[in-house]
């Protein structure tokens, strides 16, 4: 059964899907962070494109790796439970790969301030280690780094171009700048083809739902499903660029295919929407719910970035990509997924036991 994610990509542009199938058919692909949110969605599509897919994930409980995410391609992808901080492991795993989607990293802004050295190890030092493994054992591959809008910090004007000053408000943003810079340096100096996509606020199925520190949009959806009152900090009018996960997966696939992305970083923008409007739309799609506006906690206020709207015209012009799934439709799909499979996301990982139906996306 074709997943909803794959079906939507085919429907939006059959000719592009055909080009993707031609490019990825038989390719040896590795995804770091492959059992997490974006990585697992990407793995499902690549398996449908007939790639040989190897996933690397540490399965650290708080980071979002979940074996249920791979239920639609169970038995069709290779899973390696390994930490990208393990250099010997990475030296071995990069061998023979045609491409790497490098998505492994910590995402929490708050956690990066409370535990900066772990963030440094994973988002900075380990990125250099992966690139060294590639340089020594497989310099002919291409690697794509998942950057973040957090690299910019508080922006001076919208929309934000790739040339905007980068002055992060937290440790996570600083380390992502370093991680991205290593990739572009190794492209320029060592000839390892590399590019970076700076993501905005991505939401959708297969995101971890046990805490809000890796994505507040999905957390709002959990609160609605649980019948809890959503708490919006500040005014609720903060604007975020939002992306449904299928649009991000398509951007990754297109960036990897196009040699013109080599050595460059690109913004991946989406649909700008205030947090209040996102919540109100989610309440409508849920058929009810409540929210309240409350002051920022002190630790959050210090690293709040304000509005963020990305200028993604550079990537759009090069690869022909544009976001397609508007927030309302993305919210509808996300609510449907978690209502059906909540037991695999709310509590301990994979603790539920039942007969599974085919999983859509």
N, C-alpha and C positions, 0 to 999 in steps of 0.2 A: 504494500500500500504506500503510495506517494504521500509524504508528509505535507502538511499545510504550508510549511516553509518552502519546500522545494516547489510545490505547485504554484505558489505566488511568484517565485522567480521565473518560472517558465511562462506563466501567463503575462507577466509585465513586458517581456521582450523575448519572444521565441528565438529570434535570430541571435541574440546575445547568448542565450542559453546554449544554442548550438555551437557557438564559438568557444564557450567555456568547456563544453564537453570535448571538443577537439583538443583544446589545450591541456586539460587536466586528465584525460583518459590515460590510465596507466602510469601517471606521475607518482613518484615516491614523495609523500608529503609528511612533514612532522608539524605538530601543533603543541607548543608548550602551553601549559594551563588548559589542556585539551578537554578536561572533564568539567570545566567550569562553564560559566554562562555563555559567553560569545564563542569560546573554543568548541563546545559541544554542538552548538548550532552550526558552526562552520564545518565540523566533522561530518554531520549528517548530510550536508550538501555535497561535500567532497566525495563521500561514499557513493552518493547517487551519480556523481560525475565519473565514477569508476576509477578513482584514485586509490593508491595503496596508502592508507592513512595510519600513521603511528602517533599516538598521543602520549604526552609526558605530563604528569601531574603529581604533585607531592601529597595530595589529598589531606592537607592540613585542615582540620575540621572547620575553622572559622573562615577559610578562604573561598569556599563555594564549590569545590569539586564534589561531584555527585554521580555515582555510577548509573543511577536511573536516567540521567540526562541522555545516555547513549542507548536507551532501550530500542529506539527505532533502527539502530544499526548494530545491535548486539551480535557479536560474532563476525562482524564485517570490518572491524577496525582493531588495530593492535594497541593494547594499553600497557604503558610502562609507569609503574608507581615509583617515581624518582623525583628528587629535588634538584632544581636547576643550580643549586649551590654546590652540588656534588660534581666536581670537575671531571673525575674519572668516568662517571656515568655519561656526562655530556660528550666527552671525547669519543665514546663508543657510539652513542645514539645519533650523532650528526652524520655518521658515515653512510654513504650511499643515498642520501636524500637529495632530491632535486630542489626542494624549497622548504623553508621553515616559516610558519606563521608564529611569531614570538609574542604570545599573549600572557605569559606567566608574569605575575607581579602582584604586589599588594596595592589595594585601591583606596583604603580608608585614609582620609585626611587627618581625622582625629587620632587614629592609631599611629600615624607617622610622627605625630608630635609627642605622643606618650611613649613610643618605643622607636626612636629614630634610627637606631643601629640595625634593627631587623629590616626596616625599610631600605636602609643603605645597602645591606647585603643582597637583598632580592632585586631591587629596582635599579641598582647601580653596579655593584661589584659583580653580581652574577651575569649581568648583561655583557660586561667585558669578557667574562669567562666563556660565555657561549660563543662570542665572536672569535676568541682565541681558539676554541675547539674547531670552529669552521675554518679558520686560517690554516691550522695545522693538518686537519684531517679531511676537509672537504671545501676547498676554496672556490669551487665552481658553482655552488648553490646560490640561490637568492633567498634573502631573509627580509621579512616585513615586521617592523616593530610597532606595537600598539602604544602610541603616545596618548596625551590627554590635554584637554582644555585647561587643566590645572597648571600647566606649564606657564601660562600667561599671567596668572594671578589676577589682580584687579585691573580690568581693562580701562583704557582712557577714552575709547570711542567704539561704537558698534557700526557695522559689523567688523569683526576682528580678522585682519589678514594674517598670513603667515609671517609677515615682516614686523608685526607688532612686538614691542619690547616684552621680553619674558622676565617677570619678576614675581615668582611664586610667593604665596602667603603661607606655605607649609613645606615641610620636609619632603613630602611625597612629590610635589611639583618639581623641586630642585633635583631630586634623584631621577625623575623621568626626563628632565632636560639632559642630564648626564647620559642616561641610557640611550636616548635618541642620538645624542652627539657621537657616542661611540659607534653606532651603526653607520652614520653618515661618514665618519672618519675612515672606517674600515672599507667603505665603498671607494672613497677617494684615494686612499693610500695603498690598500692591500688588494683592491680589485674585487672584493666580495660584494656582489650586487645587493644593495640594501635600500630600503625606503621606510618612511614612517607616516602613519596616519594618526593625526591628533583628534581623538574622539571627544564628543560632547556627552550628554546624558543619555545613555542607552538603557532601554527597558524592554521587557518581554519575557516569554517563557524560558525556563531553565536557569534563571537567576536565583541565587540563594535567597531564602526568605526567613532566616532565623534572626537577623539583626539588621539595622538600618545603615550600617557604616560603609556599605559598598554601593549604595544606590537608593536614594530616598524615594524615587518614583515607584519602584517595585514595593517598597515598604508601605507606601500609601495604599497600594492595592491589597496588601495583606491585611492592613487594618480594616479596610472596607469589608473584606470577606469575613473577618472575625467579628464584625459589628462594633468595632471600637471607634471612638471619636479621633479623627486625625488632628494632629497638632502641627500647625504651620508656624514657623518662627518668623519674627520680624513683622513685616506688613503682609506677607504672602504675595506681594507684587513682583518679587524677584523673577526676572526672565531667565529661562534656561532654553538652550537649543536641545530639543528632544529627538531621539532616533529610535524607532522600533528596530529590533535586532536584525530583521531580514535585510533592511537597508544597509546596515553596517557589514553584514556578511557579504553582500554584493560588492560593496566598496573594496573589501579585502581581496576578493577574487579578481576584480578588475585591476587593482594596483599591482598584484603579483604578475598578471599576464603582460602588462605593458612595460617594455624596457625603458620607456621615457620617464618612468617614475624613479629609476635608479639614482641614488644620491640626493633625493629630495624628501622634504617633509610637507604634508598637505593637511589642511583642515578638512574634517568631515562634519559639516553642519547638518542641521535638520529643520525642524519646525519650531520656531521660537514661540514660547508660551509661558505665561506666568505660572508659578506654582499654584496659586489660587485657582486659575482657570483649569489647570490640569486636574486638580482635586475635584472641582465642580463637575467637570466632564466625567471623571471616574464615578462620582456619585450618581450621575444620571444613568450611566451605563450599568451600574450596579443595581439600580432600582431603589436607591436610598442610601443614606449615610449622613454623617455629621462631621463638621470640622470646626476648629477654633483657632484664633490667632493669639499667639503668646510671645513674650519677649524671648530673644535669643539667650540660651545659656552662655555664660561668659566664655567658655572654651571654644564654642562654635562661632561666636561673634568675632573673635580675634582673627579667624581664618575665613570668614565669609567673603566671597569674591564679588558679590553684587550681580548685576546683569551680565549675561554672556550670550552673544549672537555671533556665530562664525560666518565669515566670508569663505565659501567653499568653491568659488568660481574657478580657481586655479585647477583643482582636481576635476571639476565638472568639464572644463574646456578640454582637458587632456584625455580623460577617460570616458566622457559622456555620461557620467553618473549624476543622478539627482535623487534625493529622498522621495519615496513614493507613498509610504504608509503613514497617513496623518495620525495625530495623537488619538483621536476618537476610535479609529479602527484598531490601532495598536492596543489601546486599553481594552477594547472588546475582546480581542484575541487573547490577551493576557489573563483577563478575568476567567474566560472560558477554560483556559489551560489549568489554572490553579484550582478552580472549583472541582475539576475532574481529578487532579493528581496532588492535591494539597498534602496528603499523608506522606508523600515522599520529600516534602520540602519544609514542613512546619517543625518537625521534631528531629530526633536523632536520624542521621543519614541512613536511608535504606532499611529502616526498622520495620516498615509495613510489609505484610505478606498477603498477597492476593493474586488472583489470576489477572493478568494484564491484557488490556485491549490495545490495539494499535495506537501509537501515540502520535498526535499531530503536533504542529509547531506554529 
